[in-house]
Amino acid sequence: MATIEITYRDALRRALQDAMRADESVIVIGEEVGAYGGAYGVTKDLIGEFGPDRLIDTPISEAAIVGVAIGAAMTGLRPVAELMYVDFLGLVMDQLANQAAKIRYMFGGQIGVPMVLRTQGGTGRSAGAQHSQSLEGWILHTPGLRLAMPATAQDAYHLLRHSLTLPDPVVFIEHKSLYTRRETADLQSPDALWGKAIVRREGRHATLVTYSRMVHVALEAAERLAARDVALEVIDLRTLNPLDMATVIASVERTSRALVVSEGPLTGGVAAELAARISEECFDYLEDPVIRIAGEDIPVPVAPDLESASIPTAELIATTVLRMLRR
């Protein structure tokens, strides 16, 4: 069958399994990725097929994990390095931002770093301020790093498979609240090519641009707005580098209004960059200023009620759209 029922987690596992079967240079390296099967179960049982030479358990040293992956990538392997939490980026930013992102440039294009850094971020498990952040803005700010943030099981599979064909480093951020989400997915054909956004819901009154888990929150808001005769167009960016502004611009030209939704902090974040780009490139079409809806500028609370109140909700999005439309 062309489509199957699969969870986000299992789609990622299937992507790794298929890539490792197709290419013996693909290895996985990280804490507990082998015998334990990964902190979130993505590499469960893979060691039985590929063994400890390709599912490599490491000491608790994120800097060592990424450093070794960079060296392995430069010398012929395609490593998938796993960080248990995106919050640990602070421990690897020298290796990632000063080395992996710059080696092709520093070597005059003679060598690259074909590696994938898999990690997870976002809220939803009351994991506290040090394990619940959305730090994709750090990656987006660094030239030389590709950035994928899939919202669906189908994209989780296809974006990861494509990431393992690229000549440069890819940071692949999975949302912790999506792992158990079960969907119908086509593992033969992607929704869109790498670097292309997709319109998840068509509409005429306003364009909402988002990515990762917020795609599903935005679609819920669009359902609520439909009951008020408001048609909200929802765009899933899928990758933030490359960033498909052409799809966004075409939508805003039709709707004349735009909102950007991100779980990351409001100030200086991805939402700010997207809003600025839309304002610059769609200025002649906008009826209203671009609105940002993003996470609060606070450390993420551990209390479930406070945690959920610190990020955008479907109710907040719907209310904001109605105010924008003066309804």
Secondary structure, 3 states (H helix, E strand, C coil): CCEEEEEHHHHHHHHHHHHHHHCCCEEEEECCCCCCCCCCCCCCCHHHHHCCCCEEECCCCHHHHHHHHHHHHHCCCEEEEECCCHHHHHHCHHHHHHHHCCHHHHCCCCCCCCCEEEEEECCCCCCCCCCCCCCHHHHHCCCCCEEECCCCHHHHHHHHHHHCCCCCCEEEEEECCCCCCEEEEECCCCCCCCCCCEEEECCCCEEEEECCCHHHHHHHHHHHHHCCCCCEEEEECCEEECCCHHHHHHHHHHHCCEEEEEEEECCCCHHHHHHHHHHHHCHHHCCCCCEEEEECCCCCCCCHHHHHHCCCCHHHHHHHHHHHCCC
